[in-house]
Amino acid sequence: PPKPLKRDGAATALAVLRDARASQEERVQALHSLIGAWKSQSTKSEDFLVRPFDLIGELALPLDGNDRLEARLKLERLTLSLDKPQLDDVAALLELSSAYPRLRKRLMLRPNQPVGVAARDWWRYALDATALELRDARVGLRVLRRRARRQFLHAAEELVRTAALSGTGSEA
């Protein structure tokens, strides 16, 4: 089994995990190194990014045209020892799972050919993906504006109600 990865090599392992061209074996090796699940006599436990742990998992592959992949993991206890850049990488990894539905729309627009062969398609992709981002941002802003307006109206109603109950209305 591979030896646990020390802190100074975590960036390399994370780069392998992010690399779309990495083979399955390279990804497995990087993950095994990253989690430090194998004990080494010459390595102190405080050198691990992640202390050794037990993980039980199930994976359900999609059936009948359903594109959902289901995974269930059971983890009793996980202890991390991260500095700021490593913590940022972990946060980005966790954010990826929640961003996938949004990213999936953009990935479907992505051309299959390299830029040198289909430059026009790549420009169209850049414009279309940017337009989708802007549209999604506008929708989010609209929701925030409505929420702020409701809060403002609620606060104004409370102020009027309070003023009416105390009998200190603004009289000229």
Solvent accessible surface area in square Angstrom, and as a share of the most:
residue,aa,sasa,rsa
1,P,137,0.86
2,P,34,0.21
3,K,150,0.64
4,P,15,0.09
5,L,37,0.18
6,K,95,0.40
7,R,101,0.37
8,D,134,0.69
9,G,15,0.14
10,A,1,0.00
11,A,68,0.53
12,T,92,0.54
13,A,6,0.05
14,L,14,0.07
15,A,49,0.38
16,V,41,0.24
17,L,41,0.21
18,R,153,0.56
19,D,47,0.24
20,A,94,0.73
21,R,211,0.77
22,A,15,0.12
23,S,54,0.35
24,Q,135,0.60
25,E,106,0.48
26,E,90,0.40
27,R,67,0.24
28,V,49,0.28
29,Q,75,0.33
30,A,9,0.07
31,L,84,0.42
32,H,53,0.24
33,S,19,0.12
34,L,23,0.12
35,I,39,0.20
36,G,1,0.01
37,A,37,0.28
38,W,73,0.26
39,K,165,0.70
40,S,22,0.14
41,Q,188,0.83
42,S,101,0.65
43,T,25,0.14
44,K,125,0.53
45,S,63,0.41
46,E,92,0.41
47,D,38,0.20
48,F,7,0.03
49,L,6,0.03
50,V,15,0.09
51,R,65,0.24
52,P,50,0.31
53,F,44,0.19
54,D,114,0.59
55,L,87,0.43
56,I,115,0.58
57,G,47,0.46
58,E,107,0.48
59,L,110,0.55
60,A,44,0.34
61,L,121,0.60
62,P,59,0.37
63,L,137,0.68
64,D,151,0.78
65,G,85,0.81
66,N,76,0.39
67,D,88,0.46
68,R,155,0.57
69,L,107,0.53
70,E,66,0.30
71,A,68,0.53
72,R,136,0.50
73,L,123,0.61
74,K,119,0.50
75,L,69,0.34
76,E,134,0.60
77,R,191,0.70
78,L,78,0.39
79,T,54,0.31
80,L,81,0.40
81,S,21,0.13
82,L,48,0.24
83,D,72,0.37
84,K,136,0.58
85,P,90,0.57
86,Q,19,0.09
87,L,93,0.46
88,D,67,0.35
89,D,38,0.20
90,V,39,0.23
91,A,55,0.43
92,A,59,0.45
93,L,96,0.48
94,L,125,0.62
95,E,110,0.49
96,L,95,0.47
97,S,88,0.56
98,S,87,0.56
99,A,13,0.10
100,Y,111,0.42
101,P,89,0.56
102,R,91,0.33
103,L,58,0.29
104,R,100,0.36
105,K,76,0.32
106,R,13,0.05
107,L,94,0.47
108,M,141,0.63
109,L,76,0.38
110,R,119,0.44
111,P,21,0.13
112,N,148,0.76
113,Q,82,0.36
114,P,89,0.56
115,V,87,0.50
116,G,79,0.76
117,V,113,0.65
118,A,12,0.10
119,A,48,0.37
120,R,191,0.70
121,D,63,0.33
122,W,49,0.17
123,W,178,0.62
124,R,149,0.54
125,Y,39,0.15
126,A,44,0.34
127,L,122,0.60
128,D,57,0.30
129,A,16,0.13
130,T,73,0.42
131,A,57,0.45
132,L,31,0.15
133,E,71,0.32
134,L,96,0.48
135,R,115,0.42
136,D,39,0.20
137,A,54,0.42
138,R,130,0.47
139,V,70,0.40
140,G,33,0.32
141,L,96,0.48
142,R,102,0.37
143,V,63,0.36
144,L,100,0.50
145,R,150,0.55
146,R,141,0.52
147,R,115,0.42
148,A,57,0.44
149,R,163,0.59
150,R,151,0.55
151,Q,116,0.52
152,F,140,0.58
153,L,74,0.37
154,H,111,0.50
155,A,58,0.45
156,A,37,0.29
157,E,92,0.41
158,E,70,0.32
159,L,129,0.64
160,V,103,0.59
161,R,118,0.43
162,T,80,0.46
163,A,31,0.24
164,A,76,0.59
165,L,153,0.76
166,S,70,0.45
167,G,59,0.57
168,T,98,0.57
169,G,41,0.39
170,S,125,0.81
171,E,152,0.68
172,A,158,1.22
